[in-house]
Amino acid sequence: MVDVFRNAEAAVGIAQEAVAIKAKVLWLQKGVISEDAKNIALAAGMKFVMDRCPKQEIPLLGLEK
């Protein structure tokens, strides 16, 4: 998982890098919103989450270890 804590302007470049390394998930933190990054990730078959915090979301989904 590539977890993006940068501003939205950086998200597109990070999405391209995530595709290059064959990441399975691109996760944009709260407040990071980029439709372009979303489109890049989804076109590459990645799972994508935007404007959410994994620390808050993962326990809600029952995925913590």
C-alpha positions in Angstrom: 0.0 0.0 0.0 1.2 3.5 -0.9 -0.1 5.9 1.7 0.0 9.5 0.6 0.4 12.2 3.2 1.5 14.8 0.7 -0.7 17.6 -0.8 -3.1 16.8 -3.7 -0.7 18.4 -6.2 1.8 15.6 -5.5 -0.7 12.8 -5.7 -0.5 12.3 -9.5 3.2 11.8 -9.5 2.9 9.5 -6.5 0.1 7.5 -8.3 2.4 7.1 -11.3 5.2 5.9 -9.0 2.8 3.5 -7.3 1.9 2.0 -10.7 5.5 1.6 -11.6 6.3 -0.4 -8.5 3.1 -2.4 -8.9 1.6 -1.4 -5.6 -1.8 -3.0 -4.9 -3.4 0.0 -3.1 -3.1 3.8 -3.4 -4.5 5.5 -0.3 -4.8 9.3 -0.1 -5.0 10.6 3.5 -7.8 12.9 4.8 -7.8 16.1 2.9 -5.9 14.7 -0.1 -8.3 14.7 -3.0 -7.2 14.0 -6.6 -9.4 12.6 -9.3 -6.4 12.3 -11.6 -4.6 10.1 -9.1 -7.7 8.1 -8.7 -8.0 7.6 -12.5 -4.3 6.5 -12.7 -4.7 4.0 -9.9 -7.9 2.5 -11.1 -6.7 2.2 -14.7 -3.8 0.2 -13.4 -6.1 -2.2 -11.5 -5.1 -0.8 -8.1 -7.5 -0.5 -5.2 -8.0 3.2 -4.3 -9.0 5.1 -1.2 -9.3 8.9 -1.0 -9.8 11.4 1.8 -9.7 8.8 4.6 -7.3 7.8 7.4 -6.2 4.2 7.5 -5.7 4.4 11.3 -9.4 5.2 11.6 -10.7 3.0 8.7 -8.8 -0.3 9.2 -10.3 -1.0 12.7 -13.8 -0.2 11.4 -13.3 -2.8 8.7 -12.0 -5.4 11.2 -8.6 -5.6 9.4 -6.3 -4.8 12.3 -4.0 -7.6 13.5 
